[in-house]
Amino acid sequence: MEGFLYDIQQAAKLSGVSTRTLRYYDQIGLLKPAGTNAAGYRFYSSAELKRLQRILFFKTLGVELKEIKTLLDREDSDPVAVLKKQKQELIRRREALDKLIVNLEKTIHEAEGGIPMSDQERFEGFKKELIEENEKKYGREIREKYGEESIESANRKLADMTKEEYKDLQQIEAEMISLLKEAMKTGDPGNEKAQKAAALHKEWICRYWPQYTKEAHIELADLYVNDERFKAYYDEKQPGLAQFLRDAIHKWLE
């Protein structure tokens, strides 16, 4: 224990989280109290409050509790690096919100008879929001897998897309999904429609990626099955679609 000790009520009031939440964090091993008294009441020191602050930072970024625990345990070896990472994520989120606010202000101004927006301006905020959403969901994993430089380059490519390029990107994905749904009726990921969908998938990711490799394509395809978030994205469109797309890409790359 270090310094002044707070009981659970005081810790809850200070941090803005409920006592129920603090008890739950204790149960799952995310935030253990500094100690308990004879009656079983929990007490927290500055060290636990620092950890709680980190937890709230990660929650703000949309990180799941199980992953937060892993990150905080890793933080013990390099706390400054983790804090800098959090700062970068918050700055990225702020920039996305700033873009949307500016976009909305221009739209209001145009509606009130002001200066018309260009087609490029209409989509700037939404592309930034898409980048932010991808970062929130998958940022840590894809940055660890493909490297900071590759992901930043991919984000820049998306942000710099014209209205026509962005619309074309969406159409490629829509056509790919439609072909996969049709191909699934046959149950064969090697059939003509499935293979055309796999080829479209390569075209689709090449609009983002700074450079293409077969190995990276295979890794991404496997991620669609192995990572529940990627899997849910495709399976929401049709159950089993993630696995079928993965198999179609593997067949096509053979």
Secondary structure by P-SEA (a helix, b strand, c coil): cccccccaaaaaaaacccaaaaaaaaaacccccccccccbbbbbcaaaaaaaaaaaaaaaacccaaaaaaaaaaacccaaaaaaaaaaaaaaaaaaaaaaaaaaaaaaaaaacccccccccccaaaaaaaaaaaaaccaaaaaaaccaaaaaaaaaaaaaccaaaaaaaaaaaaaaaaaaaaaaaacccccaaaaaaaaaaaaaaaaccccccaaaaaaaaaaacccaaaaaaaaaaccaaaaaaaaaaaaaac
